[in-house]
Amino acid sequence: MEPSPATGGSETTRLVSPRDRGGTGGGLRLKSLFTEPSEPLPEEPKPVEMPFHHCHRDALPQQGLTPERLQARRQLYAACAVCFVFMAGEVVGGYLAHSLAIMTDAAHLLADVGSMMGSLFSLWLSTRPATRTMTFGWHRSETLGALASVVSLWMVTGILLYLAFIRLLHSDYHIEGGAMLLTASIAVCANLLMAFVLHQAGPPHSHGSRGSEYAPLEEGPGEPLPLGNTSVRAAFVHVLGDLLQSLGVLAASILIYFKACPAFLPYKAADPISTFLFSICALGSTAPTLRDVLRILMEGTPRNVGFEPVRDTLLSVPGVRATHELHLWALTLTYHVASAHLAIDSTADPEAVLAEASSRLYSRFGFSSCTLQVEQYQPEMAQCLRCREPPQA
């Protein structure tokens, strides 16, 4: 057994004749080949940049929070802490002053704390990727948080309205004007402080009527709108509403402290009357949010997106003869989803139709996700019950 010339990196053996070494015997023996050219290892596939495709329109999402969202989170943390501290102070002050108006203002602050905590939770949850169980991600957490905030506010407001009604019937209560005036003054200062914390420099980015009630988790494709700005702006609008309510409670406390009510109206009646007025305002201010929440949970068509314009846009794509199974819904106020079947001519290019239809839906309506199925047009589709358009609501 002999070594072979070093040309590789592997070791093998072979049978050779003694004549190979000048011997006279005819027997065969083993010859060692220490080296032998080895076959090249297969190279690992290199990542290839995919061309534009309808379902890969956006780049991969950034991991974690962007600097703008981090700034929004810091603002919301500060405002939530201030709101919670002064809410607790109003509860104590309202109890000491026996004032339902102060308690109503504290209930509104409680709703704001819940709203800001929901925005903070959504900021954290929005960084979690979609899973095989939650294939759309965790966007609906925002909607559920908004629903919990509205329900809790309505429950507390209902209790306060009941107590205010009992006070107007029996008048067997006493209001500490000094404590009420002091607490109302502190509440006004607290709302001014929160407004300063949440105030954003520069002109706010207009989103139309979207996102004015509670903060969306993310915007649709195109130029994404930062979540932080929208969240902080929504909280700032809430704080301005609280400031107006606090000013009203302060006015009622001044009337009670100086006993400046008309002669026919007991001065302490200003407290339950203020509770009625501001409770109605609080319930009315949450009505649009509740309407949007129910619309989302019932898989309704997104606000400001009409069924007919989307249908006409799809029918305007060259090669599309008909559309059916068109569904429009929203995961949040701004995360809109669409799906549809497109019946095309036999001569049309399915890939071209799919790309053009998706591009038009993204650019014209800002959908965050579109699922389109292309199929050959058949005359029988005109009589199919499932292919007919849904009736007007």
C-alpha positions in Angstrom: 0.0 0.0 0.0 1.6 3.3 -1.2 0.8 6.9 -0.8 -0.2 8.8 -3.9 1.0 12.4 -4.6 -0.7 15.0 -2.4 -3.3 16.6 -4.6 -6.3 16.7 -2.3 -7.6 16.3 1.2 -9.0 12.8 1.4 -7.4 9.4 1.9 -8.2 6.3 -0.1 -6.5 2.9 -1.0 -6.2 0.9 -4.2 -4.7 -2.4 -5.4 -1.6 -2.2 -7.4 0.7 -4.7 -9.1 4.4 -5.2 -7.8 5.4 -4.3 -11.4 4.4 -0.8 -10.6 7.4 -0.6 -8.3 9.8 -2.7 -10.4 9.1 -5.9 -8.6 9.0 -9.3 -10.2 6.0 -10.9 -8.4 2.6 -11.0 -10.0 0.6 -10.6 -6.9 -1.6 -7.7 -6.1 -1.3 -5.6 -3.0 -3.0 -2.5 -1.5 -1.6 0.9 -2.3 -2.6 3.8 -0.2 -3.7 7.0 -1.8 -3.5 9.6 0.9 -4.7 12.3 -1.3 -7.2 12.4 -4.1 -9.0 15.3 -5.7 -12.2 15.6 -3.7 -15.5 16.7 -5.3 -16.4 20.3 -4.5 -19.0 20.9 -1.8 -22.3 22.4 -3.0 -22.5 26.1 -2.4 -25.3 27.4 -0.1 -28.0 29.2 -2.0 -27.6 33.0 -1.9 -30.6 35.1 -1.1 -32.1 36.5 -4.2 -33.9 39.8 -4.1 -37.5 39.2 -5.3 -39.0 41.5 -7.9 -42.1 43.5 -7.2 -45.0 41.3 -6.3 -48.5 42.1 -5.1 -48.2 40.4 -1.8 -44.6 41.7 -1.1 -45.3 45.3 -1.7 -43.9 46.5 1.6 -40.5 46.0 3.0 -39.9 43.8 6.0 -41.2 45.5 9.2 -38.7 47.1 11.4 -38.0 45.1 14.6 -38.9 47.0 17.8 -40.1 50.5 18.2 -39.0 53.3 15.9 -37.5 56.5 17.6 -40.7 58.3 17.0 -42.7 55.6 18.7 -40.3 55.6 21.6 -40.9 59.3 22.0 -44.6 58.7 21.9 -44.3 56.1 24.5 -42.4 58.4 26.8 -45.0 61.1 26.4 -47.8 58.6 27.1 -46.0 57.3 30.2 -45.6 60.8 31.6 -49.2 61.8 30.9 -50.6 58.5 32.2 -48.6 59.0 35.5 -49.9 62.6 35.9 -53.4 61.5 35.1 -53.4 58.6 37.5 -52.0 60.8 40.4 -54.5 63.5 39.9 -57.3 61.0 39.4 -56.6 59.5 42.8 -56.4 63.1 44.3 -59.9 63.9 42.8 -61.4 60.7 44.2 -60.1 61.7 47.7 -61.1 65.3 47.3 -64.5 64.4 45.9 -65.1 62.1 48.9 -64.0 64.7 51.4 -66.1 67.4 49.7 -69.1 65.1 49.1 -69.1 66.3 45.5 -70.4 64.1 42.7 -69.2 66.6 40.1 -65.6 66.0 41.3 -66.3 62.2 41.2 -67.6 62.6 37.6 -64.4 64.4 36.6 -62.4 61.6 38.3 -64.3 59.0 36.3 -63.5 60.8 33.1 -59.8 60.8 34.1 -60.1 57.1 34.8 -61.3 56.6 31.2 -58.3 58.6 30.0 -55.9 56.5 32.0 -57.4 53.4 30.5 -57.2 54.9 27.0 -53.5 55.8 27.4 -52.7 52.5 28.9 -54.4 50.9 26.0 -52.3 52.9 23.6 -49.1 51.9 25.5 -50.2 48.3 25.4 -50.9 48.5 21.7 -47.4 50.1 21.1 -45.9 47.0 22.8 -48.1 44.5 21.2 -47.6 46.0 17.7 -44.0 44.8 17.8 -45.0 41.1 18.1 -45.1 39.3 14.7 -48.0 37.3 13.4 -48.2 33.7 14.4 -49.9 30.6 13.0 -52.6 31.1 15.5 -52.9 34.9 15.1 -52.3 35.1 11.4 -53.2 38.8 11.2 -51.1 39.7 14.2 -52.4 41.4 17.3 -54.1 44.5 15.8 -57.5 43.8 17.3 -56.1 44.3 20.8 -56.6 48.0 20.2 -60.3 47.5 19.5 -60.8 45.3 22.5 -59.0 47.8 24.7 -61.2 50.7 23.4 -64.3 48.6 24.1 -63.2 47.9 27.7 -62.5 51.6 28.2 -65.9 52.7 27.0 -67.8 50.0 28.9 -66.0 50.9 32.2 -66.7 54.6 31.7 -70.4 54.0 31.0 -70.7 51.8 34.1 -69.1 54.4 36.4 -71.1 57.3 34.8 -74.3 55.3 35.3 -73.6 55.0 39.0 -72.9 58.7 39.3 -76.0 59.6 37.4 -78.1 57.5 39.8 -76.5 59.1 42.8 -77.1 62.6 41.3 -80.7 61.8 40.7 -81.1 60.7 44.4 -79.5 63.9 45.6 -81.9 66.0 43.6 -84.9 64.1 45.0 -83.9 64.2 48.7 -81.4 67.1 49.2 -80.1 65.5 52.4 -76.4 66.1 51.6 -73.8 68.6 52.4 -71.1 70.0 50.1 -67.8 71.2 51.4 -67.3 74.2 49.1 -63.7 74.8 50.1 -62.5 71.3 49.5 -64.5 71.2 46.2 -63.0 74.5 45.0 -59.5 73.3 45.9 -59.9 70.0 44.2 -61.4 71.5 41.1 -58.6 74.0 40.9 -56.0 71.2 41.1 -57.8 69.3 38.4 -57.6 72.2 36.0 -53.9 72.5 36.7 -53.5 68.8 36.1 -55.2 68.9 32.8 -53.1 71.9 31.8 -49.9 69.9 32.7 -51.0 66.9 30.7 -51.9 69.0 27.7 -48.3 70.5 27.9 -46.8 67.0 28.1 -48.8 65.7 25.2 -48.5 68.8 23.0 -46.5 68.1 19.8 -44.5 70.7 18.0 -45.3 71.3 14.4 -48.5 70.9 12.5 -50.3 67.6 13.1 -50.5 65.2 10.2 -54.1 65.1 9.0 -55.7 61.7 8.6 -59.1 62.8 7.7 -61.6 61.4 10.1 -59.6 58.3 10.8 -57.8 57.7 14.0 -59.5 60.6 15.9 -61.1 58.5 18.5 -58.3 56.2 19.6 -54.9 55.4 18.4 -54.5 53.0 15.5 -51.8 50.3 15.7 -50.4 50.9 12.2 -51.3 52.6 8.9 -51.8 51.0 5.6 -49.2 50.8 2.9 -47.8 53.7 1.0 -46.2 56.3 3.2 -46.8 54.9 6.7 -48.0 57.3 9.3 -46.2 57.0 12.6 -48.2 55.5 15.3 -46.7 57.7 18.0 -48.0 60.9 16.6 -51.5 59.6 16.2 -51.6 58.1 19.7 -50.3 61.2 21.4 -52.6 63.4 19.3 -55.6 61.3 20.3 -54.7 61.5 24.0 -54.2 65.3 23.6 -57.7 65.6 22.3 -59.0 63.7 25.3 -57.2 65.9 27.7 -58.6 69.0 26.1 -62.1 67.6 26.7 -61.2 66.9 30.3 -59.9 70.4 30.7 -63.3 71.8 29.6 -65.1 69.5 32.0 -62.7 70.5 34.8 -63.4 74.2 34.1 -67.1 73.5 34.4 -66.6 71.7 37.7 -64.5 74.7 38.9 -67.4 77.0 37.9 -69.8 74.9 39.9 -67.5 74.8 42.9 -67.2 78.6 42.8 -71.0 78.9 42.9 -71.2 76.6 45.8 -68.3 78.1 47.7 -69.6 81.7 47.4 -73.3 80.6 47.5 -73.9 82.6 44.3 -76.7 80.5 43.0 -80.1 82.1 42.4 -82.5 82.3 45.3 -84.9 79.8 43.8 -82.1 77.2 43.4 -80.2 75.8 46.4 -76.5 76.5 46.0 -75.6 72.9 46.6 -77.8 71.7 43.7 -75.1 72.9 41.3 -73.2 69.8 42.1 -75.7 67.1 40.9 -76.7 69.4 38.0 -73.1 69.6 36.9 -72.9 65.8 37.3 -75.8 65.4 34.9 -74.4 67.8 32.3 -70.9 66.4 32.3 -72.1 62.8 32.4 -74.1 63.4 29.2 -71.0 65.0 27.6 -68.9 62.0 28.7 -71.3 59.5 27.3 -71.8 61.5 24.1 -68.0 61.8 23.5 -67.6 58.0 23.7 -70.5 57.3 21.2 -68.3 57.6 18.1 -65.7 55.3 19.6 -68.3 52.7 20.5 -69.8 53.0 17.0 -66.4 52.4 15.4 -65.6 49.5 17.8 -68.9 47.7 17.0 -68.4 48.3 13.3 -64.9 46.7 13.5 -66.0 43.7 15.6 -69.0 43.1 13.3 -66.6 42.9 10.3 -68.2 46.0 8.7 -66.9 47.9 5.7 -64.2 50.3 6.8 -65.2 53.9 7.4 -64.6 56.1 4.4 -64.2 53.1 2.1 -67.3 52.4 -0.1 -68.3 49.1 -1.6 -69.1 50.6 -5.0 -65.9 52.5 -5.5 -63.8 49.4 -4.7 -66.0 47.3 -7.0 -65.7 49.8 -9.9 -62.0 50.1 -9.4 -61.6 46.3 -9.8 -63.9 46.3 -12.9 -61.8 49.0 -14.5 -58.8 46.8 -14.6 -58.2 45.6 -18.2 -59.3 42.0 -18.7 -61.7 41.9 -15.7 -65.2 41.0 -16.8 -66.9 40.6 -13.4 -66.1 40.5 -9.7 -67.8 38.6 -6.8 -67.1 37.5 -3.3 -65.9 41.0 -2.6 -65.3 41.5 1.2 -64.1 44.6 2.9 -63.3 44.8 6.6 -61.0 46.4 9.1 -58.7 45.1 11.9 -58.4 48.6 13.4 -59.6 52.0 12.3 -56.8 52.2 9.7 -55.7 48.6 9.1 -58.1 47.7 6.2 -58.3 44.4 4.4 -60.0 43.4 1.1 -60.6 40.1 -0.7 -62.3 39.3 -3.9 -62.7 36.9 -6.9 -61.9 38.4 -10.3 -63.4 36.8 -13.4 -61.2 37.6 -16.4 -61.3 37.0 -20.1 -59.5 34.0 -21.5 -57.1 36.2 -23.3 -56.1 38.2 -20.3 -52.8 37.6 -18.4 -53.7 36.5 -14.9 -50.5 37.8 -13.4 -50.8 41.2 -15.0 -54.4 41.5 -13.9 -53.5 40.5 -10.3 -50.7 42.9 -10.1 -52.7 45.8 -11.5 -55.7 45.2 -9.4 -53.7 44.9 -6.2 -51.7 48.1 -7.1 -54.9 50.1 -7.6 -56.5 48.9 -4.3 -53.3 49.8 -2.4 -52.8 53.2 -4.0 -56.4 54.4 -4.1 -57.8 53.1 -0.9 -54.8 52.4 1.3 -55.6 48.8 2.1 -53.1 47.1 4.3 -53.8 43.6 2.9 -55.4 42.5 -0.3 -56.2 38.9 -1.3 -57.4 38.5 -4.9 -58.3 35.3 -6.7 -58.3 35.2 -10.5 -60.5 32.8 -12.4 -61.8 32.5 -16.0 -65.1 34.2 -16.7 -68.1 31.9 -17.3 -71.5 33.1 -18.5 -73.1 31.0 -15.8 -71.7 33.5 -13.2 -74.5 35.9 -14.0 -77.1 33.5 -12.6 -75.1 32.3 -9.7 -76.6 33.4 -6.3 -73.3 33.5 -4.6 -71.8 35.7 -7.4 -74.5 38.4 -6.9 -73.7 41.6 -5.1 -75.0 42.0 -1.5 -78.0 44.3 -1.1 -77.8 47.8 0.5 -77.9 47.8 4.3 
